[in-house]
């Protein structure tokens, strides 16, 4: 290039050479000498391991691509590298990354883009409600981006869930249910009272929001609200799924908590898995990254929950993960609950579940995002 | 293997450099040849034989292309064989599916479209081999008698897969073990490599996000402004991606003791399309000039013949970029523009204010990339319809504002990076505060670029080089 920038003094060239050698050495030694990790808590996914070496794998190129994956997953300081990238993007003005807005007060808000799937799903659920032999209720929870819309960065674009709710179509959908609960106002009120309705770093709602919403539904059903002597157990630092998408430096963890009823006696049968539990919270999971996943240990095809609740009511719940925060309290009102997750429950229909078990009523517990995207409602039957 | 992968940076480079600088001079080419083959075989082991055969073909045809030794007939035959071999390779591997498909659709035939994986870098190394043999035939260089040395030239890993297209004549001396090794040479290579890596990882990959979002957006989210924004994003992406790769190749070459010619010279500051093509992918344009345009007669056989020659060269240039109609159209587009400029426009252009000349050139450059970006004809058409208000879209909308504001700071960096401004600043600094600059600022900036680029490469899913397809 330019001859004149190569001065007689050799020191700058030596420093530059040192920079490069140091850079290569730090990253290659750091990558190869440190122990490989199996799982990334930050990204919430298993990491690639050393690929198997064989002539076939080499010739097919699998060994090559496997090594690429292995090295970028196990690269020295991987978590810090990801934070550095996200933070740098954020500094350059990218307040919207990976589908997530950086809102004020540390809120990460997942953008909502309305799809035609929403109406298809609602129609399927309404059709089911019309044909169902027992009363059907629905709880449709708005997402954090709607309830916390005031925290969105300037110029943020997202489809308003409020517009959908206030549409004629939605009014029409609501008429198909015996109870149709829209907790938007209640969650706003909760937040105004200083109670967090959604986790800042996760796409789920809090136990408090779930409880307030459950009370609304119980009220509609003519059942007294949640009144067990709950203890609120909290103090777990929680970096949620949205943080995994945009792990910027300086994001503060959420405080995860749940309601515990010391008088509750439960039997939770994981039907497909063939195991049972007597608590709603998987304590082991509380030590891991995904604290919300401690509720019931995640999502399963079919749960059969029995409890010491009074009144002998039997309920069928069709749900997504938002329900996991509500089920512990729901079980204190219904002595028998079948919980189906249509993403995994494909061995029978909900109608059969209702008929076979003599359920008194059905409750759908879903959030807007889920109804907008999921493609499993055909399994309602 | 690609430069921007962790395997290249933290496994291949450390091992190769250690080997290369540990062995005595006589063995350096052998090491380079072996590691280059490894570099090539990494992604596609099955084509390593093709590469070796190709080197063998270049070696033998090159030997016999020596007119002085074997006479004109033998030399010419060898050269023709080299042309047939290299063009045959390209035609077979790159264009067969395209020709079969179009024959089918044109004549209603049902020939099976063969599934041929394009060998990486074939467009580059076949051009390099060919230039060598032709130069031997023309008596410009002596044939290379050492197989390993010639193999090193063809397979040299820095420029193997995405150029620049290095001519044998330019690095002949260095190949014959006359390479300079000094801390200064190495350091200048490091700086160049870091700049290239940063261009790729920090700039090209990031602006690609904008192009990708816009080109995949639902039409309800689009606007006329967004269509322009997307095409401009692609314009930046392809420049920073490709010139970044060339920078890395040149830098890597320098560290190994080679001086490759420059491949880009700030193409987006051009004031005409003619000037643009003197500044963009210079190694390709000069290849076509030296081995197609001039042999066809260039401008020595009259205006009409010159125009025909120009159109031939540009159709080929377009087609070289990929076996698809859009690339052919892209070549034609520039052929026509260059002809129009040559025959009537250029004289008048130069009387215009400079700003207008820049706007004129940039407009046609961006339109050109609009053709280049979409291999799918329907997408190409709808993008242009959207850009020119024929897509029933609003001029601007909220989503466009979001795209615009989110990427504005990056766009500003890209605009500045497309001009020689940073280079001028470097020089000014270096003159005014040579000590502070050389001892602190430059090393710190280089280290920052390397580390930040690594952070981006380690955490992003998207990372291919655009020019790998070619």
Interface residues (C-beta under 8 A of the other chain):
Chain A: X1 X2 X5 X6 X7 X9 X10 X11 X12 X13 X14 X15 X16 X17 X19 X20 X22 X23 X24 X25 X27 X28 X31 X32 X58 X59 X61 X64 X65 X67 X68 X71 X72 X75 X78 X81 X82 X84 X85 X86 X88 X89 X92 X93 X94 X95 X96 X155 X156 X157
Chain B: X1 X5 X6 X7 X9 X10 X11 X13 X14 X17 X42 X43 X44 X45 X46 X182 X183 X184 X186 X187 X188 X190 X191 X192 X193 X194 X206 X398 X399 X401 X402 X405 X406 X407 X408 X409 X410 X427 X430 X434 X438 X439 X442 X443 X446 X447 X450 X451 X452 X454 X455 X456 X457 X458 X459 X460
